[in-house]
Amino acid sequence: MNKFLANNKILKNRRRELRRNQTEAEKIMWAYLRGKQIGVRFLRQYSLGPYIIDFYCPRIKLAVELDGPVHDLPVSQEYDRERGLYLGSLGVRTVRFKNATVMNNPTKITNKLKPLLSIREVEA
């Protein structure tokens, strides 16, 4: 991957702002993902091209996005679709989870992620 696509300096301040002002769901998810707790290192608020990803594992090219109610709007769904296509063109796989699921049952999310991690490790 082109190093200039990752963590574009133009988006640096926005990434910092997003890390400082995490949603409750992001705080909960980060508590489960940080420090290789599920076997691989995730980064938060990582940018690829023009997009900032909630959580990203560069080793296996996996993006994890958390969706609040705004993602149910048609305009947001189109944006998410375009974003997914762009990330897919870079070989990045994207998985999406609802904020409510993270907040109500975060272990369900990590249990869903673990098989993706082992499958991608075998492919690498």
C-alpha positions as CSV (number, residue, x, y, z in Angstrom):
1,M,0.0,0.0,0.0
2,N,1.2,3.4,-0.9
3,K,2.5,5.0,2.4
4,F,1.0,8.3,1.4
5,L,-2.5,6.8,1.5
6,A,-2.1,5.9,5.2
7,N,-2.6,8.5,7.9
8,N,-2.6,11.5,5.6
9,K,-1.2,14.5,7.4
10,I,-4.1,16.6,6.2
11,L,-6.4,14.5,8.4
12,K,-4.1,14.4,11.4
13,N,-6.0,17.0,13.4
14,R,-9.4,15.4,12.6
15,R,-8.1,12.0,13.7
16,R,-6.9,13.5,17.0
17,E,-10.2,15.2,17.5
18,L,-12.1,11.9,16.9
19,R,-9.8,10.1,19.4
20,R,-10.4,12.8,22.1
21,N,-14.2,12.8,21.5
22,Q,-15.0,9.1,21.2
23,T,-18.5,7.8,21.3
24,E,-19.4,5.5,24.2
25,A,-19.5,2.6,21.8
26,E,-16.0,3.5,20.6
27,K,-14.7,3.7,24.2
28,I,-16.1,0.2,24.9
29,M,-14.8,-1.3,21.7
30,W,-11.3,0.2,22.2
31,A,-11.2,-1.4,25.7
32,Y,-11.6,-4.8,24.0
33,L,-9.3,-4.2,21.0
34,R,-6.3,-2.3,22.5
35,G,-3.0,-3.9,23.2
36,K,-3.5,-7.1,21.1
37,Q,-6.1,-8.4,23.4
38,I,-7.7,-10.3,20.6
39,G,-4.5,-11.4,19.1
40,V,-3.6,-8.6,16.6
41,R,-2.8,-4.9,17.0
42,F,-5.6,-2.5,16.2
43,L,-5.2,1.2,15.7
44,R,-8.0,3.7,16.3
45,Q,-9.1,6.6,14.0
46,Y,-6.7,5.5,11.3
47,S,-7.0,7.1,7.9
48,L,-6.6,5.5,4.5
49,G,-7.0,7.8,1.6
50,P,-9.7,10.3,2.3
51,Y,-11.4,8.1,5.0
52,I,-10.9,7.8,8.7
53,I,-11.5,4.3,10.0
54,D,-12.8,3.7,13.5
55,F,-10.5,0.7,14.2
56,Y,-7.9,-0.7,11.8
57,C,-5.6,-3.7,11.8
58,P,-2.9,-3.1,9.2
59,R,-1.4,-6.6,9.6
60,I,-4.5,-8.3,8.2
61,K,-6.0,-5.3,6.5
62,L,-9.3,-5.3,8.5
63,A,-11.3,-2.2,9.2
64,V,-13.9,-2.2,12.0
65,E,-16.6,0.4,11.8
66,L,-19.2,1.2,14.5
67,D,-22.5,2.6,13.2
68,G,-24.8,4.9,15.1
69,P,-28.3,5.9,14.0
70,V,-27.0,8.4,11.4
71,H,-25.8,5.4,9.4
72,D,-29.4,4.4,8.8
73,L,-30.0,7.5,6.6
74,P,-29.8,6.9,2.8
75,V,-27.1,9.5,2.3
76,S,-24.9,7.8,5.0
77,Q,-25.6,4.4,3.5
78,E,-24.3,5.6,0.1
79,Y,-21.2,7.2,1.7
80,D,-20.6,3.9,3.6
81,R,-21.0,1.9,0.4
82,E,-18.5,4.2,-1.5
83,R,-16.1,4.0,1.4
84,G,-16.3,0.2,1.5
85,L,-15.6,0.0,-2.3
86,Y,-12.6,2.3,-1.9
87,L,-11.2,0.4,1.0
88,G,-11.9,-2.9,-0.8
89,S,-9.9,-1.6,-3.8
90,L,-6.9,-1.3,-1.4
91,G,-7.5,-4.9,-0.2
92,V,-9.0,-3.8,3.1
93,R,-11.9,-5.8,4.4
94,T,-14.5,-3.8,6.3
95,V,-16.9,-5.1,9.0
96,R,-19.6,-3.0,10.5
97,F,-21.4,-3.2,13.9
98,K,-24.2,-1.2,15.4
99,N,-23.3,1.0,18.4
100,A,-26.1,-0.6,20.3
101,T,-24.7,-4.1,19.9
102,V,-21.3,-2.9,21.1
103,M,-22.8,-1.2,24.1
104,N,-25.1,-4.1,25.0
105,N,-22.9,-7.1,24.2
106,P,-19.2,-6.2,23.4
107,T,-18.1,-9.8,23.8
108,K,-20.5,-10.7,21.0
109,I,-18.5,-8.4,18.7
110,T,-15.1,-9.7,19.7
111,N,-16.4,-13.2,19.3
112,K,-17.5,-12.4,15.7
113,L,-14.1,-10.7,15.0
114,K,-11.9,-13.6,16.2
115,P,-12.7,-16.0,13.3
116,L,-12.0,-13.2,10.8
117,L,-8.6,-12.7,12.4
118,S,-7.6,-16.4,12.2
119,I,-8.8,-16.7,8.6
120,R,-6.9,-13.7,7.5
121,E,-3.7,-14.9,9.4
122,V,-3.8,-18.1,7.4
123,E,-4.2,-16.2,4.1
124,A,-1.3,-13.9,4.9
